[in-house]
C-alpha cells in the first residue's frame, strides 16, 4: 500500500481544456510551488496559465488551500498537507 501524501486540486472550467476536461486532480507536494509543478507534469501547459515566468501566481488567479487565500499565507511557499483541498479560482473582472 502506498504511503504517499496527496492533495486534491479543483480545476476551474476555463482551465479544463488543458486538463482534458478533468475538474479535479490529485497531486503530491509539500508547498504550493511543488503542487503546481506536479500539475504541470500531469497537464503540460497548465503552469503557464496560472503562473508568471517568475513562478509567482498571475494577478488574475486566486488559489485557496482549504478556503484560505495563499496570498495571505505564504504565497507559492504555502504549506500543503495530505488531504488538503486546493481551489484555483480565476478572478472575475467587474463590479466592486
N, CA, C and O atoms as a GROMACS GRO file, in nm:
protein
  384
    1UNK      N    1   0.083  -0.119   0.000
    1UNK     CA    2   0.000   0.000   0.000
    1UNK      C    3   0.088   0.125   0.000
    1UNK      O    4   0.188   0.132   0.070
    2UNK      N    5   0.048   0.224  -0.079
    2UNK     CA    6   0.128   0.345  -0.091
    2UNK      C    7   0.109   0.437   0.027
    2UNK      O    8  -0.001   0.451   0.080
    3UNK      N    9   0.219   0.501   0.067
    3UNK     CA   10   0.215   0.595   0.179
    3UNK      C   11   0.226   0.740   0.132
    3UNK      O   12   0.252   0.829   0.212
    4UNK      N   13   0.206   0.763   0.003
    4UNK     CA   14   0.223   0.898  -0.050
    4UNK      C   15   0.111   0.990  -0.005
    4UNK      O   16  -0.005   0.951   0.001
    5UNK      N   17   0.150   1.114   0.025
    5UNK     CA   18   0.053   1.215   0.067
    5UNK      C   19   0.003   1.287  -0.058
    5UNK      O   20   0.081   1.319  -0.147
    6UNK      N   21  -0.126   1.312  -0.064
    6UNK     CA   22  -0.173   1.386  -0.179
    6UNK      C   23  -0.284   1.482  -0.141
    6UNK      O   24  -0.359   1.461  -0.046
    7UNK      N   25  -0.292   1.587  -0.219
    7UNK     CA   26  -0.396   1.688  -0.202
    7UNK      C   27  -0.482   1.687  -0.328
    7UNK      O   28  -0.438   1.641  -0.434
    8UNK      N   29  -0.602   1.737  -0.316
    8UNK     CA   30  -0.693   1.745  -0.430
    8UNK      C   31  -0.697   1.889  -0.479
    8UNK      O   32  -0.714   1.982  -0.401
    9UNK      N   33  -0.682   1.906  -0.609
    9UNK     CA   34  -0.689   2.038  -0.669
    9UNK      C   35  -0.815   2.045  -0.753
    9UNK      O   36  -0.838   1.961  -0.840
   10UNK      N   37  -0.898   2.145  -0.727
   10UNK     CA   38  -1.018   2.168  -0.808
   10UNK      C   39  -0.980   2.255  -0.926
   10UNK      O   40  -0.922   2.362  -0.910
   11UNK      N   41  -1.012   2.207  -1.046
   11UNK     CA   42  -0.975   2.276  -1.169
   11UNK      C   43  -1.096   2.357  -1.219
   11UNK      O   44  -1.203   2.301  -1.241
   12UNK      N   45  -1.080   2.489  -1.236
   12UNK     CA   46  -1.193   2.569  -1.284
   12UNK      C   47  -1.219   2.545  -1.433
   12UNK      O   48  -1.130   2.504  -1.508
   13UNK      N   49  -1.342   2.570  -1.474
   13UNK     CA   50  -1.383   2.546  -1.612
   13UNK      C   51  -1.287   2.603  -1.716
   13UNK      O   52  -1.254   2.532  -1.812
   14UNK      N   53  -1.239   2.729  -1.703
   14UNK     CA   54  -1.151   2.782  -1.808
   14UNK      C   55  -1.020   2.704  -1.827
   14UNK      O   56  -0.958   2.712  -1.933
   15UNK      N   57  -0.978   2.629  -1.726
   15UNK     CA   58  -0.852   2.554  -1.738
   15UNK      C   59  -0.874   2.409  -1.781
   15UNK      O   60  -0.777   2.336  -1.804
   16UNK      N   61  -0.999   2.368  -1.794
   16UNK     CA   62  -1.025   2.226  -1.823
   16UNK      C   63  -0.986   2.185  -1.964
   16UNK      O   64  -0.973   2.066  -1.992
   17UNK      N   65  -0.967   2.283  -2.054
   17UNK     CA   66  -0.919   2.243  -2.187
   17UNK      C   67  -0.775   2.192  -2.178
   17UNK      O   68  -0.731   2.113  -2.262
   18UNK      N   69  -0.701   2.237  -2.076
   18UNK     CA   70  -0.564   2.189  -2.056
   18UNK      C   71  -0.564   2.054  -1.983
   18UNK      O   72  -0.471   1.975  -2.000
   19UNK      N   73  -0.668   2.029  -1.902
   19UNK     CA   74  -0.672   1.905  -1.823
   19UNK      C   75  -0.760   1.798  -1.887
   19UNK      O   76  -0.800   1.702  -1.821
   20UNK      N   77  -0.788   1.813  -2.016
   20UNK     CA   78  -0.873   1.716  -2.088
   20UNK      C   79  -1.009   1.701  -2.023
   20UNK      O   80  -1.066   1.592  -2.022
   21UNK      N   81  -1.062   1.811  -1.969
   21UNK     CA   82  -1.196   1.808  -1.912
   21UNK      C   83  -1.201   1.769  -1.765
   21UNK      O   84  -1.308   1.773  -1.704
   22UNK      N   85  -1.087   1.730  -1.708
   22UNK     CA   86  -1.085   1.691  -1.567
   22UNK      C   87  -1.119   1.810  -1.478
   22UNK      O   88  -1.069   1.920  -1.502
   23UNK      N   89  -1.204   1.790  -1.376
   23UNK     CA   90  -1.237   1.900  -1.286
   23UNK      C   91  -1.163   1.889  -1.153
   23UNK      O   92  -1.171   1.979  -1.069
   24UNK      N   93  -1.090   1.778  -1.135
   24UNK     CA   94  -1.011   1.759  -1.013
   24UNK      C   95  -0.884   1.686  -1.049
   24UNK      O   96  -0.880   1.607  -1.143
   25UNK      N   97  -0.780   1.714  -0.973
   25UNK     CA   98  -0.654   1.640  -0.991
   25UNK      C   99  -0.601   1.607  -0.853
   25UNK      O  100  -0.613   1.686  -0.760
   26UNK      N  101  -0.543   1.491  -0.841
   26UNK     CA  102  -0.479   1.452  -0.716
   26UNK      C  103  -0.330   1.469  -0.736
   26UNK      O  104  -0.271   1.410  -0.826
   27UNK      N  105  -0.267   1.551  -0.650
   27UNK     CA  106  -0.125   1.580  -0.668
   27UNK      C  107  -0.051   1.568  -0.536
   27UNK      O  108  -0.110   1.572  -0.428
   28UNK      N  109   0.081   1.552  -0.549
   28UNK     CA  110   0.166   1.547  -0.431
   28UNK      C  111   0.254   1.670  -0.429
   28UNK      O  112   0.294   1.720  -0.534
   29UNK      N  113   0.282   1.718  -0.310
   29UNK     CA  114   0.370   1.833  -0.294
   29UNK      C  115   0.355   1.888  -0.154
   29UNK      O  116   0.248   1.883  -0.095
   30UNK      N  117   0.465   1.942  -0.101
   30UNK     CA  118   0.462   1.998   0.034
   30UNK      C  119   0.436   2.148   0.034
   30UNK      O  120   0.402   2.206   0.138
   31UNK      N  121   0.453   2.211  -0.082
   31UNK     CA  122   0.426   2.355  -0.094
   31UNK      C  123   0.342   2.376  -0.219
   31UNK      O  124   0.331   2.288  -0.304
   32UNK      N  125   0.285   2.495  -0.229
   32UNK     CA  126   0.204   2.527  -0.346
   32UNK      C  127   0.289   2.520  -0.473
   32UNK      O  128   0.241   2.477  -0.578
   33UNK      N  129   0.416   2.563  -0.465
   33UNK     CA  130   0.505   2.555  -0.582
   33UNK      C  131   0.519   2.411  -0.630
   33UNK      O  132   0.514   2.384  -0.750
   34UNK      N  133   0.537   2.318  -0.536
   34UNK     CA  134   0.551   2.176  -0.572
   34UNK      C  135   0.421   2.122  -0.631
   34UNK      O  136   0.423   2.041  -0.724
   35UNK      N  137   0.309   2.168  -0.578
   35UNK     CA  138   0.179   2.125  -0.630
   35UNK      C  139   0.164   2.172  -0.775
   35UNK      O  140   0.119   2.096  -0.861
   36UNK      N  141   0.203   2.297  -0.802
   36UNK     CA  142   0.194   2.349  -0.939
   36UNK      C  143   0.284   2.270  -1.033
   36UNK      O  144   0.246   2.242  -1.147
   37UNK      N  145   0.404   2.234  -0.988
   37UNK     CA  146   0.494   2.152  -1.071
   37UNK      C  147   0.431   2.016  -1.099
   37UNK      O  148   0.439   1.965  -1.211
   38UNK      N  149   0.368   1.958  -0.997
   38UNK     CA  150   0.302   1.827  -1.016
   38UNK      C  151   0.186   1.840  -1.115
   38UNK      O  152   0.165   1.751  -1.198
   39UNK      N  153   0.112   1.950  -1.106
   39UNK     CA  154   0.003   1.973  -1.201
   39UNK      C  155   0.059   1.987  -1.342
   39UNK      O  156   0.002   1.932  -1.438
   40UNK      N  157   0.170   2.060  -1.355
   40UNK     CA  158   0.232   2.080  -1.486
   40UNK      C  159   0.278   1.947  -1.546
   40UNK      O  160   0.269   1.926  -1.666
   41UNK      N  161   0.328   1.856  -1.460
   41UNK     CA  162   0.370   1.724  -1.508
   41UNK      C  163   0.251   1.644  -1.561
   41UNK      O  164   0.262   1.573  -1.661
   42UNK      N  165   0.136   1.657  -1.492
   42UNK     CA  166   0.016   1.585  -1.536
   42UNK      C  167  -0.048   1.651  -1.657
   42UNK      O  168  -0.096   1.583  -1.748
   43UNK      N  169  -0.048   1.784  -1.657
   43UNK     CA  170  -0.118   1.860  -1.760
   43UNK      C  171  -0.026   1.969  -1.816
   43UNK      O  172  -0.037   2.085  -1.775
   44UNK      N  173   0.064   1.934  -1.908
   44UNK     CA  174   0.158   2.033  -1.962
   44UNK      C  175   0.086   2.157  -2.015
   44UNK      O  176  -0.013   2.146  -2.088
   45UNK      N  177   0.137   2.274  -1.977
   45UNK     CA  178   0.076   2.399  -2.020
   45UNK      C  179  -0.005   2.466  -1.911
   45UNK      O  180  -0.035   2.585  -1.921
   46UNK      N  181  -0.040   2.390  -1.807
   46UNK     CA  182  -0.124   2.446  -1.700
   46UNK      C  183  -0.050   2.554  -1.622
   46UNK      O  184  -0.108   2.658  -1.588
   47UNK      N  185   0.078   2.531  -1.593
   47UNK     CA  186   0.154   2.627  -1.513
   47UNK      C  187   0.156   2.765  -1.578
   47UNK      O  188   0.139   2.866  -1.510
   48UNK      N  189   0.176   2.768  -1.710
   48UNK     CA  190   0.180   2.897  -1.781
   48UNK      C  191   0.050   2.973  -1.768
   48UNK      O  192   0.049   3.096  -1.773
   49UNK      N  193  -0.059   2.902  -1.752
   49UNK     CA  194  -0.189   2.968  -1.741
   49UNK      C  195  -0.213   3.031  -1.605
   49UNK      O  196  -0.287   3.128  -1.593
   50UNK      N  197  -0.149   2.974  -1.501
   50UNK     CA  198  -0.175   3.027  -1.366
   50UNK      C  199  -0.057   3.100  -1.304
   50UNK      O  200  -0.073   3.171  -1.206
   51UNK      N  201   0.064   3.082  -1.361
   51UNK     CA  202   0.184   3.144  -1.305
   51UNK      C  203   0.255   3.234  -1.405
   51UNK      O  204   0.252   3.210  -1.526
   52UNK      N  205   0.320   3.338  -1.352
   52UNK     CA  206   0.408   3.422  -1.431
   52UNK      C  207   0.536   3.342  -1.458
   52UNK      O  208   0.554   3.234  -1.401
   53UNK      N  209   0.625   3.395  -1.543
   53UNK     CA  210   0.751   3.326  -1.571
   53UNK      C  211   0.838   3.318  -1.446
   53UNK      O  212   0.927   3.233  -1.437
   54UNK      N  213   0.813   3.407  -1.349
   54UNK     CA  214   0.888   3.405  -1.222
   54UNK      C  215   0.845   3.292  -1.131
   54UNK      O  216   0.913   3.261  -1.032
   55UNK      N  217   0.731   3.228  -1.163
   55UNK     CA  218   0.679   3.122  -1.078
   55UNK      C  219   0.572   3.172  -0.981
   55UNK      O  220   0.506   3.092  -0.915
   56UNK      N  221   0.556   3.304  -0.973
   56UNK     CA  222   0.451   3.359  -0.886
   56UNK      C  223   0.316   3.349  -0.956
   56UNK      O  224   0.309   3.340  -1.079
   57UNK      N  225   0.209   3.351  -0.878
   57UNK     CA  226   0.075   3.345  -0.935
   57UNK      C  227   0.048   3.466  -1.022
   57UNK      O  228   0.092   3.577  -0.992
   58UNK      N  229  -0.023   3.444  -1.129
   58UNK     CA  230  -0.068   3.557  -1.212
   58UNK      C  231  -0.167   3.639  -1.129
   58UNK      O  232  -0.235   3.586  -1.041
   59UNK      N  233  -0.174   3.769  -1.159
   59UNK     CA  234  -0.257   3.858  -1.077
   59UNK      C  235  -0.406   3.824  -1.082
   59UNK      O  236  -0.480   3.853  -0.988
   60UNK      N  237  -0.450   3.762  -1.192
   60UNK     CA  238  -0.593   3.732  -1.205
   60UNK      C  239  -0.629   3.591  -1.159
   60UNK      O  240  -0.741   3.544  -1.184
   61UNK      N  241  -0.536   3.523  -1.093
   61UNK     CA  242  -0.563   3.387  -1.045
   61UNK      C  243  -0.553   3.386  -0.893
   61UNK      O  244  -0.454   3.432  -0.836
   62UNK      N  245  -0.655   3.334  -0.828
   62UNK     CA  246  -0.652   3.317  -0.683
   62UNK      C  247  -0.644   3.168  -0.653
   62UNK      O  248  -0.706   3.086  -0.721
   63UNK      N  249  -0.566   3.134  -0.552
   63UNK     CA  250  -0.555   2.995  -0.511
   63UNK      C  251  -0.586   2.987  -0.362
   63UNK      O  252  -0.535   3.066  -0.282
   64UNK      N  253  -0.669   2.892  -0.327
   64UNK     CA  254  -0.709   2.873  -0.188
   64UNK      C  255  -0.671   2.733  -0.144
   64UNK      O  256  -0.692   2.636  -0.217
   65UNK      N  257  -0.616   2.723  -0.023
   65UNK     CA  258  -0.591   2.593   0.038
   65UNK      C  259  -0.689   2.583   0.153
   65UNK      O  260  -0.682   2.660   0.249
   66UNK      N  261  -0.780   2.489   0.144
   66UNK     CA  262  -0.887   2.473   0.244
   66UNK      C  263  -0.958   2.606   0.270
   66UNK      O  264  -0.990   2.639   0.384
   67UNK      N  265  -0.982   2.681   0.164
   67UNK     CA  266  -1.058   2.806   0.176
   67UNK      C  267  -0.976   2.928   0.211
   67UNK      O  268  -1.030   3.038   0.216
   68UNK      N  269  -0.845   2.912   0.236
   68UNK     CA  270  -0.760   3.028   0.270
   68UNK      C  271  -0.681   3.073   0.149
   68UNK      O  272  -0.614   2.993   0.084
   69UNK      N  273  -0.690   3.203   0.118
   69UNK     CA  274  -0.618   3.260   0.004
   69UNK      C  275  -0.468   3.254   0.033
   69UNK      O  276  -0.421   3.309   0.132
   70UNK      N  277  -0.392   3.187  -0.055
   70UNK     CA  278  -0.248   3.171  -0.029
   70UNK      C  279  -0.173   3.304  -0.030
   70UNK      O  280  -0.064   3.314   0.026
   71UNK      N  281  -0.231   3.406  -0.093
   71UNK     CA  282  -0.163   3.537  -0.093
   71UNK      C  283  -0.152   3.593   0.049
   71UNK      O  284  -0.063   3.673   0.078
   72UNK      N  285  -0.244   3.549   0.138
   72UNK     CA  286  -0.242   3.597   0.276
   72UNK      C  287  -0.175   3.497   0.370
   72UNK      O  288  -0.171   3.517   0.491
   73UNK      N  289  -0.124   3.390   0.312
   73UNK     CA  290  -0.048   3.292   0.391
   73UNK      C  291   0.098   3.310   0.350
   73UNK      O  292   0.161   3.408   0.390
   74UNK      N  293   0.153   3.217   0.273
   74UNK     CA  294   0.292   3.229   0.228
   74UNK      C  295   0.305   3.224   0.078
   74UNK      O  296   0.409   3.184   0.025
   75UNK      N  297   0.201   3.264   0.007
   75UNK     CA  298   0.208   3.263  -0.139
   75UNK      C  299   0.240   3.124  -0.192
   75UNK      O  300   0.184   3.025  -0.145
   76UNK      N  301   0.330   3.117  -0.290
   76UNK     CA  302   0.365   2.989  -0.350
   76UNK      C  303   0.443   2.899  -0.255
   76UNK      O  304   0.462   2.781  -0.283
   77UNK      N  305   0.490   2.955  -0.142
   77UNK     CA  306   0.559   2.875  -0.040
   77UNK      C  307   0.462   2.816   0.062
   77UNK      O  308   0.504   2.743   0.152
   78UNK      N  309   0.333   2.848   0.050
   78UNK     CA  310   0.234   2.798   0.146
   78UNK      C  311   0.240   2.646   0.155
   78UNK      O  312   0.252   2.577   0.054
   79UNK      N  313   0.233   2.596   0.277
   79UNK     CA  314   0.240   2.451   0.301
   79UNK      C  315   0.113   2.381   0.254
   79UNK      O  316   0.002   2.434   0.266
   80UNK      N  317   0.132   2.263   0.202
   80UNK     CA  318   0.021   2.178   0.160
   80UNK      C  319   0.036   2.046   0.233
   80UNK      O  320   0.144   1.986   0.234
   81UNK      N  321  -0.072   2.000   0.294
   81UNK     CA  322  -0.070   1.874   0.367
   81UNK      C  323  -0.161   1.772   0.299
   81UNK      O  324  -0.248   1.808   0.220
   82UNK      N  325  -0.138   1.647   0.330
   82UNK     CA  326  -0.220   1.541   0.274
   82UNK      C  327  -0.366   1.566   0.308
   82UNK      O  328  -0.400   1.597   0.422
   83UNK      N  329  -0.452   1.550   0.209
   83UNK     CA  330  -0.594   1.568   0.231
   83UNK      C  331  -0.642   1.711   0.212
   83UNK      O  332  -0.763   1.736   0.214
   84UNK      N  333  -0.550   1.805   0.194
   84UNK     CA  334  -0.591   1.944   0.170
   84UNK      C  335  -0.667   1.954   0.040
   84UNK      O  336  -0.646   1.875  -0.053
   85UNK      N  337  -0.757   2.052   0.034
   85UNK     CA  338  -0.829   2.079  -0.089
   85UNK      C  339  -0.785   2.214  -0.140
   85UNK      O  340  -0.797   2.315  -0.070
   86UNK      N  341  -0.735   2.215  -0.261
   86UNK     CA  342  -0.683   2.337  -0.322
   86UNK      C  343  -0.779   2.378  -0.433
   86UNK      O  344  -0.819   2.296  -0.516
   87UNK      N  345  -0.815   2.505  -0.434
   87UNK     CA  346  -0.903   2.556  -0.539
   87UNK      C  347  -0.830   2.663  -0.618
   87UNK      O  348  -0.773   2.756  -0.560
   88UNK      N  349  -0.832   2.651  -0.749
   88UNK     CA  350  -0.778   2.753  -0.839
   88UNK      C  351  -0.898   2.832  -0.888
   88UNK      O  352  -0.990   2.776  -0.947
   89UNK      N  353  -0.898   2.962  -0.863
   89UNK     CA  354  -1.013   3.045  -0.899
   89UNK      C  355  -0.968   3.163  -0.983
   89UNK      O  356  -0.903   3.254  -0.932
   90UNK      N  357  -1.003   3.163  -1.112
   90UNK     CA  358  -0.969   3.280  -1.192
   90UNK      C  359  -1.053   3.397  -1.143
   90UNK      O  360  -1.174   3.384  -1.124
   91UNK      N  361  -0.989   3.512  -1.123
   91UNK     CA  362  -1.062   3.629  -1.076
   91UNK      C  363  -1.160   3.672  -1.184
   91UNK      O  364  -1.132   3.664  -1.303
   92UNK      N  365  -1.276   3.717  -1.140
   92UNK     CA  366  -1.378   3.762  -1.233
   92UNK      C  367  -1.372   3.915  -1.236
   92UNK      O  368  -1.382   3.980  -1.133
   93UNK      N  369  -1.356   3.970  -1.355
   93UNK     CA  370  -1.349   4.115  -1.368
   93UNK      C  371  -1.487   4.177  -1.348
   93UNK      O  372  -1.589   4.113  -1.372
   94UNK      N  373  -1.487   4.301  -1.305
   94UNK     CA  374  -1.615   4.373  -1.292
   94UNK      C  375  -1.640   4.418  -1.152
   94UNK      O  376  -1.555   4.402  -1.064
   95UNK      N  377  -1.757   4.474  -1.129
   95UNK     CA  378  -1.807   4.526  -1.002
   95UNK      C  379  -1.710   4.544  -0.888
   95UNK      O  380  -1.596   4.498  -0.896
   96UNK      N  381  -1.752   4.609  -0.781
   96UNK     CA  382  -1.662   4.626  -0.667
   96UNK      C  383  -1.726   4.577  -0.540
   96UNK      O  384  -1.664   4.584  -0.434
   0.00000   0.00000   0.00000
